[in-house]
Amino acid sequence: MSSVATATSGKTPHVLLALLALAVFVGDQVTKGLVERHIPERSVVQVVPGLFNLINSKNSGAAFGLFSDSPAPWKTPLLVGVSAALLIGLVGMVWKARRLGWLASAGFALIFGGALSNLYDRVRMGRVVDFIDVYYRSYHWATFNVADSAIVIGAGFLIFQVIFSD
């Protein structure tokens, strides 16, 4: 058995996974609240010149701002419905899984916490606050938030588990 497979085998207690998902949800909500209270919309706060800013940006679209310019009245209900269905599907996959390694379990918890936080914002406000602006010179990555980061890291954990497990 490979060292990665050994490190990722075994069952992770559900309480720890729930706490990880809760930490992502709370951390995302707290950081978004701080940004909304302390950074005016569209203002830029330089953190690391030439690399990293904080910006208060409202995203009424999907990932990376897709559909954010669409005035369609069905956009928010569609995004809420798709997000809710995906979360239910994620819970169902984890529930039915006979055995998940800790890396995959942590990945699912990160994805769940992040997706739930963004869904909460969409239901509550019809949009998501994005505030992390990473760039190099004039090349900017799409602005994102803590929930988005958790989702990407969680997906990375799942991919790593699939590639390197037995």
WOMOPE-V768511 format. One record per residue. N is the residue number from 1. PHI is phi in whole degrees, 0 to 359 (* if undefined). D_CENTER is the distance of its C-alpha to the mean C-alpha in Angstrom with 2 decimals. Layout:
N&PHI&D_CENTER, N&PHI&D_CENTER
This chain:
1&*&32.03, 2&287&29.91, 3&294&28.51, 4&293&24.90, 5&297&25.74, 6&295&27.43, 7&291&24.57, 8&254&22.14, 9&272&24.59, 10&98&25.14, 11&259&23.39, 12&267&20.87, 13&302&21.80, 14&301&19.73, 15&297&20.01, 16&295&18.22, 17&294&15.30, 18&296&15.27, 19&294&15.53, 20&296&12.59, 21&298&10.35, 22&295&12.34, 23&298&12.02, 24&296&8.24, 25&302&9.02, 26&294&12.12, 27&300&11.09, 28&293&8.66, 29&296&11.54, 30&295&14.16, 31&294&13.07, 32&297&12.74, 33&297&16.11, 34&297&17.68, 35&297&16.92, 36&295&18.36, 37&281&21.33, 38&247&22.22, 39&236&21.39, 40&300&23.13, 41&304&21.39, 42&71&21.63, 43&283&22.99, 44&242&22.14, 45&247&22.33, 46&287&23.12, 47&254&21.75, 48&234&22.83, 49&307&25.19, 50&82&24.68, 51&216&21.15, 52&211&18.79, 53&234&18.91, 54&251&17.31, 55&214&17.63, 56&267&17.21, 57&236&16.09, 58&262&15.65, 59&243&13.82, 60&267&15.48, 61&261&14.57, 62&267&11.98, 63&305&9.79, 64&59&11.78, 65&77&13.98, 66&302&15.60, 67&67&18.13, 68&293&17.70, 69&273&21.45, 70&285&22.44, 71&273&24.59, 72&303&24.59, 73&291&24.76, 74&269&22.99, 75&301&19.78, 76&294&17.87, 77&300&19.33, 78&295&18.48, 79&297&14.77, 80&296&14.80, 81&298&16.92, 82&296&15.02, 83&299&11.69, 84&297&13.98, 85&297&15.83, 86&294&13.02, 87&296&11.99, 88&297&15.75, 89&298&16.15, 90&297&13.65, 91&298&15.59, 92&298&18.76, 93&297&18.13, 94&293&17.51, 95&297&20.44, 96&277&22.78, 97&295&22.05, 98&288&25.17, 99&209&23.89, 100&240&20.58, 101&290&20.66, 102&295&18.78, 103&293&16.57, 104&293&15.53, 105&298&15.32, 106&296&13.05, 107&300&10.82, 108&297&10.88, 109&295&10.37, 110&297&7.19, 111&298&5.86, 112&298&7.90, 113&299&7.12, 114&292&3.56, 115&295&5.38, 116&295&8.37, 117&294&7.80, 118&294&7.31, 119&297&10.12, 120&303&12.08, 121&297&12.23, 122&296&13.39, 123&292&15.94, 124&285&17.09, 125&235&17.33, 126&77&16.82, 127&200&14.34, 128&234&11.26, 129&271&12.11, 130&249&11.04, 131&214&13.04, 132&265&12.58, 133&244&15.26, 134&255&16.12, 135&205&19.39, 136&222&22.67, 137&56&25.74, 138&262&25.19, 139&263&22.27, 140&255&18.99, 141&284&15.56, 142&301&13.62, 143&297&12.53, 144&218&8.87, 145&224&7.43, 146&298&6.31, 147&298&3.11, 148&299&2.93, 149&299&5.04, 150&297&4.30, 151&296&3.47, 152&293&6.37, 153&296&8.21, 154&299&8.24, 155&297&9.56, 156&298&11.86, 157&300&13.15, 158&296&14.00, 159&297&15.72, 160&301&17.56, 161&300&18.69, 162&294&20.03, 163&289&21.79, 164&254&23.35, 165&269&24.18, 166&283&27.59
